[in-house]
Amino acid sequence: MMKQYNNGEFRKKDIGKKYTVYGWVNKRRDMGGVIFVDLRDRSGFLQVVLNRGFLKSDFEVAESLKNEYCIKVEGELIARTDDMINPKIPTGEVELMVENLTILSEAEPVPFNIYEDKEVNENIGLKYRYLDLRREKLQNTIKTRAKITSSVREYLNNKEFLEIETPILCKSTPEGARDYIVPSRINKGSFYALPQSPQIFKQLLMVGGFEKYYQIAKCFRDEDLRADRQPEFTQIDLEMSFAGQDDIITLVEGMIKHVVKKVKGMDLEDFPRMPYKEAMERFGSDKPDTRFEMELKDLTDILRGTKMNVFNNVIENGGIVKCLIVKNNGDKYSRSDVEHLTDFVKIYGAKGLAWLKYDNDTFNGVIAKNLESDKLEAMRTTYEITNNDLILIVADKKKIVYDSLGALRLKIANELNLIDKEKLNFLWVVDFPMFEYSETEGRYKAMHHPFTMPSDLESLATDKENVLSIAYDIVLNGYELGGGSVRIHNPKVQKVVFDALELTEEDIKNKFGFFMDAFKYGAPPHAGLAIGLERFTMLLTGTDNIKDVIAFPKTQSASDLMSEAPNIVSTEQLEELGIEIIKEEEDV
């Protein structure tokens, strides 16, 4: 009973032959003696005609059909009459005149509408995910994901990369996000971790001499979720020996161009490169959305020495002052609107949002009365401020200014429809800091990971704040699509980095002992990168929800509503693992 034909591919050239087709009843129209059925499979729709006078099967069976019945029909493909042609579907000029009908399985009424492209209640959709997947939107995104992975494999295989699987059960090295922990039954009291990435293993494959590796790799991170993050996700992961930053960038850029051409039929221009420092200063983000302008403008030097302490005190204490200039849209924002924007930037740590409007060739607003006229004039001439411009100012530490104005820039652009949604703006961000300071831990941590090559070894011990790494991110439309780096292959250099991260000899041995041992035996220089497959698919399909590109996603609380995971296990299973559940005491 092998299915031979795709319902959505029949055309006029196929008329006059008999076919056996399969699918689901998407819609039925009973005209009294004649029943028209839109028969759906993953390729599309074909209209089949069940005529009482022509059907050899019992017509009562045809009359019993309901939506989502899975059926088999046999008959001749004929041309539709001119008045029955449907130009909205590819098969609109033909139909199948059915001789035999077989119901393969019946269906109860579905719990939500799967026939129109309308959003369903997320919890209901996830509980009945197998039905949600029948909707055209999700069918298309999942098919696009498959096409992306196929195109990636085609490109990398032609470049002589080897697809190699790495372990799912591995050692916990909690230097980044939280690990998912798996208990060992055979070695009670010991635990595996699910991999956050194949990072260590792919580097060991370079030590093993494979030179060019890739994998469509499943990864796991036990962290708080959001619209573009899931607890389990997939990376397009690759590593190459005897290669540097330019080699990886050239390879990956070529791969992305190949994928976009295959999936969307678009030819992409070369991707620009931007240093991390420039990205932060211009856009307040290391993943800038360059589809629109409205860049951050620096006011630190202009406002230096002002009598307004709210600015001058910040500058004197090493902070900065930056602004957004919302061109020719000042009339769109009332005082109460600006107050809402103030509340928004406070989410990112800003203490407030100062503002000015320029109208009738003069500045208006609370601070316009207090700010010196020469300061205002310097702002106007430096940044070509014109009538109906709105100026939004934040003064604080660099990180707070960048975070708050970077987020505000995106919010305003969306509110004012400044973003061309049809654009695909790719960008390489390079020259990342080697370290970032963790206020919670009171120490410097690796911005990427501790195996990233620093650009200047001498500065590691004396100037952690400013030393750069040979690391690079690929950005698409304001999303970090992927990232990578040149790796450390010299054990002495790796030890210097570990020392800079304040890892003890015991820490190094416990977390990375086997890894460090491998580099004693002639490790080649190597570099790599990983791209988030779900995020890539999300952006190429135009959805803003990562759940749309995963067949069976989790909720924001990392639960699978369909299979009801996670769930309790039996006492016997826990005893085999040597695990006892400690219940929290209830408040009395």
N, C-alpha and C positions, 0 to 999 in steps of 0.2 A: 504494500500500500504506500509505496514511496511517492511523496508529493513531487511532481515534475514541473509544475508551472506556477509562476507568480501572478496573482490576480491583477496586480496593478500594471502589468507589462503587455497585456493584450492590446492589439491595434487592428486597423482595417486589413492589414496584410495577412492576418491570421484567420480571416473569415472563411467559412466553408468547411472547416475541419471540426472533428469531435474531440472534446477535451474532458478530462476529469479534474475538477478543482476542489480545493478544501478551504475552509475558513470559518469565521464567526459571523453570525447575523448581526450586522451593524444597524440595519434599519429595514423594516418591512412595510409595504403598502398593499393592502388587500383591496382590490378593485372589483371583487365579486366574480369568481371564476378565474381570475388572473391575479397572482401575487408577485409583486416585484420585491426582490431582496438585494440590498447592497451587501455583498459578501466581502469581508475584510480579511486580509492577512497582512504580514508586516510590510509587503510591497505596496499596498494600497487597496483600492476597491474595484470590484467588477459587479455590474448589475446582472443578476440572474433572474430568469422569468419562469415562473411555475404556472403553467396554463392547464386548466382542468382537461381540456380536449387533447392536449399534447403529452402530458405527463403520464408515463407508464406506471409510476408508483401510485399508491393510494393518496388521493388529493387531500384526505383528512389529515394525513401526516403533514402536508404542506401547511394546512390551516392551523396546525398546532404550534408552528414555529414561533418562537419569541426571541427578543434581543439576547445576544450572547450564546445562543445555541451554537454548538460546534457541528458543522454539517459537511457532507460530501455530496457533490452534484456532478452528474454526467450529462453532456448534451452537446449541441452544435453551436458554434459561435456565429452569430449573424450580425448584419448591420442594423443599427437603429434607424427608424424612420426619421425624416428631417425634423419633425416636430418633437421628437424624443431625445435629440442629441443634447448632451450636457457638456458644454465647453469648459466647465470648472474642474473637471477631472480628466486625467490622461486617457482613461478608457471610455470616455463619454460618447464615442461614436459606435461602440459595439456592445453586445449583450449576449449572454449564454441562454439559449432556449433549452430548458432542462427536460431530459427524458427520465432520469432516475434520481431520486433523492434518498439519502441515508442520514438519519440523525446519529451522530457519533456520541454526543453527550448533550444533556439538557442543562439549563442554567436558571437559577433563581433570579428574581429582580436584583439588579446591582444596587448597593447602598448609596451610590452617588452618581452624578452625571459624568459619564466618560466620553460622551459623544460631541461635546463642544469644548473649545479651548478656554475654559474658565477655571480659575483656581478653585481647588477644593479645600475643605478644612484639612490642615496638615496632619493632625492626629488621625483623622478618618482615612486619609490617603495612605498614611504609613501603615496603619493597621491592615488595610486591604491593598498592600503594595502591588500584589500580583494583578489586581484590577487597574490600579493607577497606571501601571506600566503599559496597559493597552491604549492609553491616550496618545494621540498623534504627537503631541509636544514631547513627551518623555521618550516615545519610540525614536523620534528624530535625534534627540540629544544622545541617547545611548548608542545609536548607530554612528553618530559623528565621533563619539569616543572610540569606537572600534576602528573607524577609518583613520583616526589620528595614530593609534598604536600601530596599525598596519603600515602607515606611511613612515613612522619612525623606524620600524624594523627594516623596511625596504631601504631607507637611506643609510642606516648604520651597517647593515649587512653588506651593502655595496662598498662601504669604506673599510671592509675587512674587520669589523668589530665582532666579537664573539658574545652571544647572549648566554650568561652564566647565572645560575641561581645561587643565592647565598642563604645561610641558615635563618630560620624563623625563631627557633629556640636558641638564645645566645646568653651572654653574660651581661649583667646589669652594670652599666657605667654611667651613673646618674650625674652627668656634668651639664646636661641641658634640661629638657622637659622631664616630667615624671615618667618612669618606665611602667609598663604593664608587667606585672610579676606573675610567673607561672610556677606553682610548686612542683617539686619532683617527688614522685611516689617511691622510686627506687632509692633515692638519696634524701631521706626524710630530713627536713630542716634546711635543705638547700633549695635554691630557686633559680629558674631561668628568667630572662626578660625577653619580651617581644621587641624586635629591633625598631628603634626610632628612625634609623636609616641603615643602609648597608655600608656605612662609611669605613669602618675598620676592615671589613672583609674585602671591599673592593680595592683598598690599598694593599692588602695582603696578596690579592690576585696580581697586582703589579710586581710585588716582590717575587711571586711565583712565576713570573715571566710571560704572562698572557698578553701584555702590552696594550691591547685594546679590548675593553670590557663594556657591556651595557646590560641593563636589566629593566624590565617593567616591574618595579619592586614594590611589594606591599610593606607599609611602614605603620607604626603604632605610637601614639603619644597620649598619655593620660593627662590631658589638660582641659581647661575650660573651653567650651565650644562657642562658635559664632557662625554667621551665615556662610563664610567661606572656609570653615574648618570642621573636620570630622576626626573622631578618635582613631580610625583606621583610614589610611589614604594611600595613594599610589604615586610613585616617583618614576619619571624617566631618568634613570641613573646611569652615568657613564664615567669612565676613567681611562686615561691614556698615558702611557710611559713615554719618556724622552720628549716631553711636550711642555710648553709654557703657556702663559695667559693668552697670548695672541693666537696660539694654535687652537685652544679650546673655544675661544670666542669665534674664530673663523668656522670651525666645525659646527658648533651649535647654531650659529646664525644661518649657515647653509641648511641645516636640518629643519629649522623653523620655516624658512622660506619654502622648502620642499613640502612640508606639511600643509602650510597655508595655501599653496598652489593646488595641492591635491584636494583639500577639503572645501576651500572657498573659491578656487579659481582665480586668486589674486596674486599678482606679482609685487613683491615687496622691495622697496629700496633698501640700501645698506643702513644698518642701525647706527645712530650716533652714540658716542661715548661721553660720559659726564663724570667727573670726579665726585666722590661722596660729599666733599666739602661744598662744592658748587651746588649740588642738588639740595642740600640742606639750606644754604643761604638763599637760593632763588625760590624754592618751593616748600621749604619746611618739612621735607620728607626725603627719605632715601629710596622711595619708589614713586617718583613724581608722575602725575598725570599731565602729559604735555599736549593734550588735545585742545587746550585753551590757555590763554595767557594769564593775566592777573597774578603776576609773580610778587613775592615779598620784596618790599623796598626797605632799605636800611636808613634809619633816622638817628642812629647813635651819635655820629659826629655832628649832625645838624643841631641836635638837642643838647649836646654837651655844654654845660655851664648855664643851662636855663634855670630860672628862678622857680620853676615848677618842680618841687622835690620828688613828686611821683615819678618823674623821669630822671632827674639828675642824680638822686640817691642810688638808683639802680645802676646808672652808668659808672658812678664813682666806686661802686662795689663790684665792678667787673661784669655787670650784666649788659644786655643789649636792648635796643628799642627798634622794632620793625613794624611795618604797617602793610595793609592791603589797600589798594586804591580801586574801588569799584567804579569803573568808568561809566559815566552817563546813566547811572541808575540810582542816584541819590534819592530821587523822588519815589522810588519803590520801597524805601525804608523809613517808617515813622520812628518816633522816639521809643515807642513800646516795642517795635520790631528790633531795634538796636539793643534794648534791654534783654530780649530773648537771645540775641547773639552773645550778649555778655554772659548770660547763664550757661550758654553752650561752651564758651572758652574756659569757664571755670572747671568744667569736667576734666580739662587737661592741665589743671594746676594754675592757670592764670588768675591773678588776684582781681583783675578787672579788664575792661575794654574801653579805652578812650576813643572818642570819635570826633570827626569834623565833617561838615558839609561845605562845599564851595558852590555858592549861587550868587548871581548878580555881581560877579567879579569880587566877591568877598567871602571870607571864612565865617561859618556859623557853628554854633555848638558851645557847650559849657566851657571847654578848654580854650576856645578861640578868644575868650575874654581875658584869660590869664597867661596865655603864651605870647612871648615877645613878638612884635611885628616882624622883626628881621628873621626870626626863626620860621614864622609862617611863610614869609616871602621866599626864604631859602627852600622850603619844602615845595612851594608852588613851582618855582623855576627849575629845580633839580629834576622833578618828576612830572613836569608838564601837566599840572593839575588844571582842569578846566571846569566850566560850569556844569552842575548836576553830578559832580563826582562826590563819592563818599569815601572818607579815609578812616580806617579802623586800625587802632594802634594797641600793641601789647609791649610792655616793658617788664623784663624779668630775666632769669637765667636763660642761657641759650636754649637748653632742652625744652623748657616750658614755652618759650617764644615760638620755637620751631613747631612743637607739637600742636599748640593751640591755633596758631595762624595757618599751619598746614591743613589741619582739619577744617578750619573755618573757610579756607579757600575752596575746598571741595563742596562744602555745604552751600555756599553762596552760588557756586557755578551750577549746581543742580537746581537750586531755587530759580535761577534766572535763565535756565536752559542754554548755558554757554557751551555745553559739551556736544560735539558732533559724535553721536552714538555709532555712526557707520565707520569711523576711523579705527585703524589698528596702529597705534603708536608704540613701537618697540624702542627700547633704550637700554644701553649697557651702563650701569653705575659701577665705577671702579675706584681703586685707591681708598678702600675702607680703613677705618681705624683698626688696629690689631686688637684693642681691648675696649671695653666699656665698663664704667664704674657702677657697681651694684650698691645702692644706698642701703638695701635691706641686709646684705651680707657684709658690707663694709670692706669690700675688696674689688679689685679689677677682675673681670671675667672675659673670656674670649668672645669677641663679637660674633664670629662665625663658629669655629670650633678650635680646640687646642692643637690641631695638626696643620693649621694654616701657616704658610711661610711668611715670616715678617720681612718687610722691605729693608729694614735696617737693624741688624743685630745689636749694634753698640748702644742703641737708645732703649733697649728693652728694660734694662735695670734702672736707667736714670730718667726716662721720660715716657712712661707708659701711656700718658694721656695723648701724646702726639705721634707715637710710632704707627706707621701704616702697615697694612698687610697686602699681600698679592692675592686679593680676593675680588670677586666680580659677581654682580647680580644682573639678571635679565629681567626687565620691567616691561609690562604691557598695560597701558591705559590705567596707570595708578596702582597696579597690583604687582607684587613681587612674584614673578612667574617661576623663578628658580635662582639658584646661586651656587657658586663653587669657588675653588681657589687652587693655587699651586700648593702642593703638599710639602711638608717637611720630610725629607728622606734621609737626613743625617742624624744619627742618635744624639750627637753632641748638641746640635741646634735644638732638637726636640727637648733635651734636658734643660736648656736655657729658657725655653718657653714655659715648661712646667714650673721652673723656679719662679718665673715672673708671675705665674698664676698662684704661687704660694702652695703648691702641692708638695707634700712630704714624700720622702722615699717610699714610705709605707703606702701612701695614697697611689703613687705611680705604680708600684708593684701590684697592688690589689686590683686596680682598675685597668691598667694597660700593660701588665707584665709580659704576656705572650706577644703583644703587639710590638713592644719595644725590642724584645729579643729578636724578632724577625728582621729588624733593620740593622742587625749586626752582620748580616750575610749578603752584602752587596745589593742594597735596594736601589732601583733606578730612579732618577728624577721623574716625577709624575704629577699630573693635574687632572681635575675632573669637575663635574657639575651635576646637579640634579634639578629637574623641572617637575613641578607639581602637575600631574596629569589631569586631575579633577579641575584645578583652577584654569589650566590651559583650555580644557573642553568648555568650561563655563564661559570663558571670554569669547571663544570662537562661536559659541551657539547663542550668545546674547542673553543668557539668563543671569540673574544676580543671586541665585541660590544654588549652592554646591550640591544640595540633595538631588537636584534635577539631573545631575550627570552621574549619579551612583545608582546602580540597580536596587540595592537594598541598604539605604542609609540609616543612620541613627538620629535620634532627636537631640535637642540641645542638652539633655541630661544624659547623653550617651546610651540611650535605651533603644532597643528594637521592639517597637510596638507589635509587629507582626508575629515574631517568634517568641516574644516576651522574654527577651534577654536584656540584661543579666537576670538570673533567677537563682533560687536556692538549690543546693544539691543535697543529696541524702547524707545522713549521719555516717553511713558505711563508707561513702566516698571520702568524707573528711577524715575518718579514722585511718583509711589507707594512706592518706597523705600526711598523717600526723599533725592535723590542724584542728584547733578548737576555736569556735566562734565565741568571742567575748561580747556579750550584749551590754549596751550602755544602760546604766541605771536610769529608770524613769523618774522625773521630778515628782516629788510627793506634794 
